[in-house]
Amino acid sequence: MKRVSLWLMCAALLSVLAACSGGDPNEPAASGASSGNGEEPAEQVELRILWWGTQDRHDLTVKALELFEQKHPNIKVKPEFSGFDGYFDKLNVQVSGGNAPDLFQTTYQFMSDFASRGSLLDLGAVELNLADVDQGTRDIGLYEGKLMMLPAGINASAFAIDPALFEKAGIALKDRYTWEEFADVSKQVSEKLGKGSYGTPDYMNNMDILTYYMRQKGKTVFDGNALGFEKADLVEYFAYWDEMRKSGAAPTAEMTASVSSGELEKQLIVTGNSPVVVLGSNQLGSMETLTNRKLQMMPWPTMPGGQEGHYISAGISWSIYAKSEHPKEAAMLLDFLTNDLDAAAILGANRGVPISAKVREAVASSLSETDQKQFAFIDELSKIATPFNPNQPVGASEIRNLLVNTTQQVQFGKIGIEEAADEFMTKSNAILQAE
């Protein structure tokens, strides 16, 4: 009898507590409460993601992130984006302050600098589906044997050209030029199109072109903690672009300085001052949007008797911040951007040809005309491309800046080519040996 009374008392107490709570057994459980099936609901998480790009990339990425949030209601994604100019300065400040985004865009040129500071999470420590990603693509993001970066897409640097401007200049295009032919054609374009027009921008300051040029000579820009080429090689490279500027085939120092930041919006092909621009193949769509013209990709010039310098790599990659408070969720977002077919339908090839074979197959039939050109160019270039080691030493980004500063002194006539080559070689080796 006492047991029955005790049971009734407990039942009555529970009824009172239920009434006080205002709960309704027919209402769904509130956020943070038990789901009723013995499982706790997923914790509410906010992720920050940072990237650079033009407006079309921003729009596409935000749309994909909204889809991710729909598929993962417990995760809120806060996008942060900008143009390329100043992007890595901003990221460096955030990393140094311990406040970097959970997931951010980077490149192989900067990976070593961040990884050596312990700023990048080993992606092998989180759950990512890389079953459809070939080993060569994965290796692009390796640093000391750990996967610190995952390519967002495969691409290749080359020329994007405006066929209409060449036609206006009365020049029949070839599929590819030698360096000497390219100089001759560039001068013709400048002369035919008149004042303010140039056959090519001045790429004396471009590390990617310099890398390509040295590869044609069977050399590398970096060889361990030293440069992989001689002063004579650099003098030859500087002299080529110096003559292009002096002949009027390339623009003035002032104009070159105005576009040296790398911002696509500022490039001479956008303003109609040149029919040529150095471009990552994944940027073709953005550049066509900016120029409002149909463009095409063209390999860089050949070197008679030289080797093939082109290579396939990744212009853009993703890394997870080592101090992220939500590495699991950041990995979920990275996996989504890499493998989700709905996301791929939105993003297309804006960051390059998708690294997942499954995704490439799925999106192939729905590609835009521009993306089809990008896929076709990568297919053709892969037939001639040679292997490339993307891992660059700590200090590589500092040397890229040094190249811009040193060549700018030549362009403005402050120092000669020999002095510039001496200065670059000496300072670069000092930077590499100090690391």
N, C-alpha and C positions, 0 to 999 in steps of 0.2 A: 504493500500500500504506500509505504514511504517512497519507494522507487517511482511509482506512478505520479505521486505529488511532485517529486523533484523534476520529473520529465515535463509535467504541465507548466511548472514555474519557468523552466528554461524556454519552452515554446512561447510562453507569454512574453518573456523578455525579448526574444528574437523578433516577435511581432511588433513590439514597441519600437525597437531599433530600426526596423524596416520602415515603419510609418514616419519616424523622425527623419530618415534619410531622404524621403520624398521619392524613393525609387519606384519604378514600375517594371514588373517582371517582363512586360512586353517590349520595353525600350531596349535598344542595343547598349552594350557596356560602353561607358565613357572612356575617352582616350586615357591610357595609363592604367585602366582597370583590367581585371581578369576578363578574358574573352569568353569564359564559361565552358571552354573545352579543355581546361587544364593548362593552356599555353598562354604565356604573357605576350601582349602585343609588342611589335617591334618598336624600339626606342626611336624617338623623333631626333633626326640628325640634320645638321646643316653643313653642306660642303661648299667650299670656294673653288672655283676653277678659273684659270687665267690663260688667255691666249692673245696673239696678235693677228692682224689681218685687215682686209678691206671690209667695207660694209656688207657685201654679199656673204662673206664668211661669218660675220657676226650674226646676220639674220638666220642663216641656215643652222648655225650652232645653237642659238637660243631656241629655235624650233625643236631641234633634237633633244635639248635638255628638258624642254616642257614635256616631251614624250616620255623621257626617263622618269620624271616626277610622277606622271600618270601611272607608270608601271611599278613605281616604288613610292607609294603615298607617304611613307614615313621619312623620306629623304627630300630635303629642300636644297636646291642647287642655286648658289649665288654666283652669277657670271660676272667676270671682270675682263675687259678687253680693251685693246688700244691698237694704234698703228705700230709698225715695227720700230720706228724712231724712238729711242729711249726705253724700249721694252726691257732689255736686259739690265739696264741701269736700275729700273724700278724693281725688277726681280731680285737683283743683288741686294738692294736696300732691304727688301722684305726678308730675304734669307738671313742677312746679317742681324736683323732685328728679331729673328725667331718668329716671324709672322707671315711666312709665305703661304700661298694657297695650298689646299690639299692636293690638287692636280693642276699641273701647268705645262704649257708648251715649252719645248726647248729644241735644241739641235745638237748634232754630234760635235759641232765645232765648240760648243760650250759645256758639253757633258762632263769632261774631265775636271774643269774648274769647279763645278758644283759637287761632283762625286768625291773629289779629294778633300772637300770640306765637311764630308759627312752629311750633306744636305739632301741626298736622294735615297729613297727607300729601295731596298733590294726587292724587285718585283717577284723574285722566286719565293719570297716569304709570304705572299698573298695569293689568293685564288684567282687565277686568270686562265681562260681557255685559249691556249695557243696551238691546239691540235692541227689547225688549218693554216698555220703560219710556218713557212719554211725556215730551216735553220740559219741560212744566210741572212735572212731579214732579222731574225732574233739577234744574231751576232752583232748587228749594227749598234745595239744598245748595251753591249757588254763593257764593263769596266772592272779590271782585275778579277775576271771570272764571274762577276755578278751582273745580273740584268738590271741596269739602272734606268733604262729608257726604252720605251716601246714605240717604234715608228707609227705615225698616224697614217702613213701612206708611202708608197714608193714613187720616187721621181728621179729626174735627172736635170741638171742645169744645162742650158743650151741657149741659143738665140731664139727669140720670138721676133718675127718680122711682119711688116705691113706690106703685102704684095702690091697694094694699090699705089703706094708711094714710089716703089721701084718702077712700076708701070708708068707712072706720071713722069719719072725721070728718063723713060725710054730704055730701061735696062731689063734684059731678059735674065731671069733668075736661074742659077744653077742649083742643084741639090746640095752642093757643098763646095766651099772654096778652099784654096791654099791661103796661107797668111798673106802672101804677096798679092794674090788675086783679090783678097778681101780689102786690102789697102787701096788697090786701084779702083775697085767698085765703089768704095766709100768716098773716094775723092770725086768720082764721076757724079754720084748722087748729090754731093755738096754743090758742085758746079752747076748741075742741071736744075736743081730746085731753088737755087739762089740764096741770098743773104739770110742768115738765121737758120739755115737748114744744114744738117750734118749727116754724113753717111753712117756714122756710128758714134755713140758716146765714147768718152775716153776711159778705157778700163785698165789704165796703168795701176789703179789703186784696188783692183778687184782680186781678192785672195783666191776665189774659185777659178778664175781664168789663169792666174799664176800657177795654181796647183795643176791645172790641165796642161799648161805649157811645159812645166817641168816633167810631168808624166810622159809627154811626147818625147822628151830627151832621155827617158829611161831613169828619171830621178824622182825624188819626193821632196816636198817642202820641208817635212820634219823627219829627222832620223834620230830617234831617241831624244837626248837632251842637246841636240844641235840641229842646224839646218842641213838639209840633204842635198844641197846644190852649191855651186861655186859662185863667186862674185861675177865671173865672166858671163854666167848664165843670166844673172839678174840684170847686168848691164845691157845684154842683148834684148831682154824683155822690155826694159825701160826705154831703150832707144827706139823700139818699134812704135810704142805709143807716143813717144815724144815727137817723132816724125809725123805721125798721124795728126797730131794737134797743129804742128807747124805748117803742114800742107793744107790745113783747112778741112781735112776729112773728118776730124773730131773737133768738138767745141772748145771754146776758150776755158781758161782756168776758172773764171768766175761762174760760168754756166755749170761746169763739172762740180764745183763746190756746192752749188745749189741743189744737186740731185744725189750727192754722195751718201745721204742718210739711208738709202735703200727703200724709202717709201714709194710704193708703186704709183701713187697719185702724182708724184713729182717727176716721173721719168719722161724723157724727151719724146718717146713714142706717144705718150698721152697728149702732149701739147702740140704734136705734129711737127716737131723740130728734127726728128730722126725716124727712119723706118725700122730701127733695130733696138732691141733691149736684151740684156742678159736676164734670163728668167728661169725659175724652177718650173718644170713642166706642169706641176699642179697649180701654178698661178695663171695659167693661160685663160681660164674662164674669168677670173677677176680682171685681168688686163683687157680682155675683149669688152667687158662691161664698162671699164673706164674709158677706153678709146672709142667705144661704140662702132668698132670696125672688126671685120673678120681677120684674124691673124693666123700665122702658121709657125710651127717649130722648125728650126734648122740646126743641125750639128755645128759645133765650132770648127774653125778652119783646120785643115790638115797640115802637117809638117813633112814635106818631101824627105823621105829617108828616115822619118821618125816613127815612133810607135803610136798606137791608138791611145789617146788620152781620156776618152769618155768612160764614165762609169755610172752604174745605177746605185742610188743610195736613197736616203730619206731626208727630205728637206725639213720636215717637221716631225717631231716626236713628242710623246707624253712622258712625264715623270711624276711620281708621287712624292710629296714632301716627307722627308724622314721623320719630322716632328708632328706629322698630322695626328690629330686626336681620333681620327676615324679612318684608319688605313683600310679596313675591310670594306667600308662603303665607297671609299675612293677607288678601290680596285673594282668594285661593282660597276662604277661609272666608266672606268677605263675599259672594262670588258664589254660594256654596252656600246661604247663608241667604236670598238674593234669588231664585234661579232654580231650585233643586233641587225637583222635584215631590215626592220622598219627604220632604224636610224640610218642605215646605209642608203635607203631610198631617199632620205632627206638630204644627207650630206654629199652624196655623189662622190666625185673625185676631187673635191675642193682642196683637200690636203694631200692629194696624190692618189695613185692607184691603190685600192684597199689591199691590206696585207693578208687578209684571210682569203684563201682560195675559194671557200664556200661563198663568201660575200661577193667576190669578183664575178663568179658564175651567176649569182642571183641578180646582180644589177646590170650585167652586160646588155641585156635586151632592152633596158629602159634608159640607157645613157643619152644624155643630151648630145647634140652635134659636137659641141666643144669638148665634152668628156670623151667622146669617141676619138677625136683627134689626139687627145692626150694618151689614151690607151694605145692607139696605133703607133704613136711616136715612141713610146716606151718599148713596144714590141719590136720595132725596127732597130732602135738603139741597142737593145739587148743582144742583137746579133753581132754587134761589133764591140760592145763594151768589154773592158778588161777589169779584173779584180781590183778592189780598192779597200784599203784598211781605213775605216772611218775614225778609229780611235786617235784622238789628237792629244798631245801632251798638255799638262797644266801650263798655263801661260799662252796658249794658242790664241785666245781671244785678245790678249794684250798685244800680241804680234800683229793681229789683223788691224787693230787700231794704229799701230806703228806704221804699217804699210800705207794707210790713208794719209797720215800726217807727213810721212817722208815724201811720198809722191806729190803731195800738194805743194811742197816747197819747190819741187822741180817744175810743176805746172805754172807756178807764179814767178818762175825765174830767179828764185832766191839761192838755189844751189844747182850744180851741174849733176849729170847722171852718175859720173864716177864717184863724186862725193856722197850722193844719195845712196848708192849701192854700198859703199863702205859703212855709212851710218846705219843702214838697215841690217847688214850682216853682223856688225859689232854689237848693236843693241839687242838684236834678236837672240844671238847666242848667249848673251849675258842673262837675258830673261829666262831662257831655257835652263841654263846651268845653275841659276839661283833657286830653281824649284826643287 
